[in-house]
Amino acid sequence: MKRLEGQYAFITGAGKGIGKAVASLFAEEGATVFLIDILNEVNEVADEIRGQNLKAESFVVDVRDRQKLKSLVESIISQHGKIDILINNAGIIRDRTFLKMSDDEWHDVMDINLNSVFTITKLILPHMKESGYGRIVSASSINGYVGTFGQTNYSSSKAAIIGFTKSLAKEVGKYGITVNAVAPGFIQTDMTASMPAAVIEAGMAAIPVGRAGQPEDVAHAYLFLASREAGFVNGEILNVNGGVYA
C-alpha cells in the first residue's frame, strides 16, 4: 500500500524546485495534492502529475493573500472533508548585506517565508484538530542555524521556523497532529543557481558526501515526516545537508 493513500496534502511553493519534487512524490505515494504557488508553472506541475493518472489540483495564489487562502481552504474542506498534510514550503531570497538591505527586502522575505506559515497553518489547523489527525511540515534551512553573509532576512525567517515548529508541536500533539520541519543545506534549485559562482563553489566543497543535494533528497525527508510512520516524531528539525551541519 502507498504511504499516503487516501490522504489530502496542501503544498505551498509547489511550482518548481523542492516544492515540485514534494508534490510529485506525494502524488506517487497516493495523496491527492493541492499545489499552491504564485507562479503559473504550478499548473504545469499539476498537469504532469495528472498525466501519470495521479491526483493533483493547482491554484495560482500569493501566500500573502489571506482572503484567497481562506476561500481556498474552505473550498477544499467543503469538497473533500479534510486536509491531512500541510507542507509550508513557499520561500524566497532577497540577499543584501544588512546596511544596504531595504525595508521591502526584509518584509518580503518575512511575509513569504514566515508570516505565510502562520496564516496557512492557522487556517488549516482547526480542521486537523476536528479530524483528530494532521501532519504539518515547514521549510527551515541550515542558514537558520549558522547564518549566512548577506542573508539576515532569510536566516532570521528560517530560524523563526524552528521556534514556531518546536512551540506548536507542544500545543497540538494531543490532537493527533505532529509539527516538524526540514532544514535543507545546499540544494540545486533555481534559487541556489542565482548565487555567485564563488559562493556555490565554496558551498559544494564543504559537503562531506561530495555532492550537492537534489530536490528529491529533500522531498523524501518531507515524505517521512508527513507519513503515519512518523507519528512519534514531533517538534523535530530534520537536517538534509550532506553532513555540513548536524
For each residue, the residues with C-beta under 8 A, 3 or more apart:
1: 5 30
2: 5 28 29 30
3: 29 30 223 227 228 229
4: 7 9 26 29 30 31 85 223 226 227
5: 1 2 29 30 31
6: 30
7: 4 30 31 32 84 85
8: 31 32 34 76 80 82 83 84 85
9: 4 26 31 32 33 34 83 84 85 86 87 226
10: 34 36 73 76 83 85 86 87 120 124
11: 14 19 22 23 26 33 34 35 36 87 89
12: 19 36 37 63 87 88 89 90 116 120
13: 17 18 19 36 37 63 89 90 91 139
14: 11 19 20 22 23 33 35 36 37 42 45 58 89
15: 19 20 35 37 38 39 40 41 42 45
16: 19 20 37 39 41 45 189 190
17: 13 20 21 187 189 190 191 215
18: 13 21 22 89 139 184 187 189 215 218 219
19: 11 12 13 14 15 16 22 23 35 37 87 89 90
20: 14 15 16 17 23 24 45 215
21: 17 18 24 25 214 215 216 218 219
22: 11 14 18 19 25 26 87 89 215 218 219 222 223
23: 11 14 19 20 26 27 33 35 45 46 49 56
24: 20 21 27 28 45 48 49 219
25: 21 22 28 29 216 219 220 222 223
26: 4 9 11 22 23 29 31 33 85 87 222 223 226
27: 23 24 30 31 32 33 49 52 54 55 56
28: 2 24 25 52 54
29: 2 3 4 5 25 26 223
30: 1 2 3 4 5 6 7 27
31: 4 5 7 8 9 26 27 55 84 85
32: 7 8 9 27 55 56 57 80
33: 9 11 14 23 26 27 46 49 55 56 57
34: 8 9 10 11 56 57 58 59 72 76 83
35: 11 14 15 19 23 42 45 46 56 57 58 59
36: 10 11 12 13 14 42 58 59 61 63 69 72 90
37: 12 13 14 15 16 19 41 42 58 60 61 90
38: 15 60 61 62 63
39: 15 16 42 60
40: 15 43 44 60
41: 15 16 37 44 45
42: 14 15 35 36 37 39 45 46 58 59 60
43: 40 46 47 58 60
44: 40 41 47 48
45: 14 15 16 20 23 24 35 41 42 48 49 56 58
46: 23 33 35 42 43 49 50 56 57 58
47: 43 44 50 51
48: 24 44 45 51 52
49: 23 24 27 33 45 46 52 54 55 56
50: 46 47 53 54 55 56
51: 47 48
52: 27 28 48 49
53: 50
54: 27 28 49 50
55: 27 31 32 33 49 50
56: 23 27 32 33 34 35 45 46 49 50
57: 32 33 34 35 46
58: 14 34 35 36 37 42 43 45 46
59: 34 35 36 42 72
60: 37 38 39 40 42 43
61: 36 37 38 65 68 69 72
62: 38 65 68
63: 12 13 36 38 69 90 112 116 119 120
64: 111 112 115 116
65: 61 62 68 69
66: 69 70 119 123
67: 70 71
68: 61 62 65 71 72
69: 36 61 63 65 66 72 73 119 120 123
70: 66 67 73 74 123
71: 67 68 74 75
72: 34 36 59 61 68 69 75 76
73: 10 69 70 76 77 83 120 123 124 127
74: 70 71 77 78
75: 71 72 78 79
76: 8 10 34 72 73 79 80 83
77: 73 74 80 81 82 83 127
78: 74 75
79: 75 76
80: 8 32 76 77 83
81: 77
82: 8 77 127 128 131
83: 8 9 10 34 73 76 77 80 86 124 127 128 134
84: 7 8 9 31 128 131 133 134 135
85: 4 7 8 9 10 26 31 134 135 136 137 226
86: 9 10 83 120 121 124 128 134 135 136 137
87: 9 10 11 12 19 22 26 137 138 222 226
88: 12 116 117 120 121 136 137 138 139 161
89: 11 12 13 14 18 19 22 138 139 222
90: 12 13 19 36 37 63 112 113 116 139
91: 13 112 113 139 157 191
92: 108 109 112 113 191
93: 109 151 154 191 194
94: 101 104 105 106 108 109 153 154
95: 150 151 154 195
96: 100 101 102 105 150 153
97: 100 101 149 150
98: 101 152
99:
100: 96 97
101: 94 96 97 98 105 106 152 153
102: 96 105 106
103: 106 107
104: 94 107 108
105: 94 96 101 102 108 109 153
106: 94 101 102 103 109 110 153
107: 103 104 110 111
108: 92 94 104 105 111 112
109: 92 93 94 105 106 112 113 114 153 154 157
110: 106 107 113 114 115 153 156 157
111: 64 107 108 114 115 116
112: 63 64 90 91 92 108 109 115 116
113: 90 91 92 109 110 116 117 139 154 157 158 161
114: 109 110 111 117 118 157 160 161 164
115: 64 110 111 112 118 119
116: 12 63 64 88 90 111 112 113 119 120
117: 88 113 114 120 121 138 161 164
118: 114 115 121 122 164
119: 63 66 69 115 116 122 123
120: 10 12 63 69 73 86 88 116 117 123 124
121: 86 88 117 118 124 125 136 168
122: 118 119 125
123: 66 69 70 73 119 120 126
124: 10 73 83 86 120 121 127 128 134 136
125: 121 122 128 129 134 136 172 177
126: 123 129 130
127: 73 77 82 83 124 130 131
128: 82 83 84 86 124 125 131 133 134 136 172 175 177
129: 125 126 132 134 172 175 177
130: 126 127
131: 82 84 127 128 134
132: 129 175 176
133: 84 128 176 177
134: 83 84 85 86 124 125 128 129 131 172 175 176 177 178
135: 84 85 86 177 178 180 225 226 227 230
136: 85 86 88 121 124 125 128 168 177 178 179 180
137: 85 86 87 88 179 180 181 182 222 225 226
138: 87 88 89 117 161 164 165 179 180 181 182
139: 13 18 88 89 90 91 113 158 161 181 182 184
140: 144 158 159 161 162 165 181 182 183 237
141: 144 154 155 158 183 184
142: 145 146 183 184 185 186 239 241 244 245
143: 146 147 148 151 154 155 158
144: 140 141 155 157 158 159 160 161 162 183
145: 142 159 162 183 245
146: 142 143 245
147: 143 151 152 155
148: 143 151 154 155
149: 97
150: 95 96 97
151: 93 95 143 147 148 154 155
152: 98 101 147 155 156
153: 94 96 101 105 106 109 110 156 157
154: 93 94 95 109 113 141 143 148 151 157 158
155: 141 143 144 147 148 151 152 158 159
156: 110 152 153 159 160
157: 91 109 110 113 114 144 153 154 160 161
158: 113 139 140 141 143 144 154 155 161 162 183
159: 140 144 145 155 156 162 163
160: 114 144 156 157 163 164
161: 88 113 114 117 138 139 140 144 157 158 164 165 181
162: 140 144 145 158 159 165 166 181 183 237
163: 159 160 166 167
164: 114 117 118 138 160 161 167 168
165: 138 140 161 162 168 169 179 180 181 235 236 237
166: 162 163 169 170 235 237
167: 163 164 170 171
168: 121 136 164 165 171 172 179
169: 165 166 172 173 178 179 180 234 235
170: 166 167 173 235
171: 167 168
172: 125 128 129 134 168 169 175 177 179
173: 169 170 177 178 179 234 235
174:
175: 128 129 132 134 172
176: 132 133 134
177: 125 128 129 133 134 135 136 172 173
178: 134 135 136 169 173 225 230 231 233 234
179: 136 137 138 165 168 169 172 173 234 235
180: 135 136 137 138 165 169 225 230 233 234 235 236 237 238
181: 137 138 139 140 161 162 165 236 237 238
182: 137 138 139 140 218 221 222 225 237 238 240
183: 140 141 142 144 145 158 162 237 238 239 240 241
184: 18 139 141 142 187 213 217 218 240 241
185: 142 207 213 239 240 241 242 244 245
186: 142 192 200 203 204 207 212 213 241 242 244
187: 17 18 184 192 212 213 214 215 217 218 240
188: 192 193 212 213 214 215
189: 16 17 18 192 193 215
190: 16 17 193 194
191: 17 91 92 93 194
192: 186 187 188 189 195 200 203 212
193: 188 189 190 200
194: 93 190 191
195: 95 192 199 200 203
196: 199 200
197: 200 201
198: 201 202
199: 195 196 202 203
200: 186 192 193 195 196 197 203 204
201: 197 198 204 205
202: 198 199 205 206
203: 186 192 195 199 200 206 207 212
204: 186 200 201 207 211 212
205: 201 202
206: 202 203 244
207: 185 186 203 204 210 211 212 241 242 243 244
208: 242 243 244
209: 242 243
210: 207 242
211: 204 207 242
212: 186 187 188 192 203 204 207 242
213: 184 185 186 187 188 217 218 240 241 242
214: 21 187 188 217 218
215: 17 18 20 21 22 187 188 189 218 219
216: 21 25 219 220
217: 184 187 213 214 220 221 240
218: 18 21 22 182 184 187 213 214 215 221 222 240
219: 18 21 22 24 25 215 216 222 223
220: 25 216 217 223 224
221: 182 217 218 224 225 238 240
222: 22 25 26 87 89 137 182 218 219 225 226
223: 3 4 22 25 26 29 219 220 226 227
224: 220 221 227 229 230 238
225: 135 137 178 180 182 221 222 230 233 236 238
226: 4 9 26 85 87 135 137 222 223 230
227: 3 4 135 223 224 230
228: 3 231
229: 3 224
230: 135 178 180 224 225 226 227 233
231: 178 228
232:
233: 178 180 225 230 236
234: 169 173 178 179 180
235: 165 166 169 170 173 179 180
236: 165 180 181 225 233
237: 140 162 165 166 180 181 182 183
238: 180 181 182 183 221 224 225
239: 142 183 185 245 246
240: 182 183 184 185 187 213 217 218 221
241: 142 183 184 185 186 207 213 244 245 246
242: 185 186 207 208 209 210 211 212 213
243: 207 208 209 246
244: 142 185 186 206 207 208 241
245: 142 145 146 185 239 241
246: 239 241 243
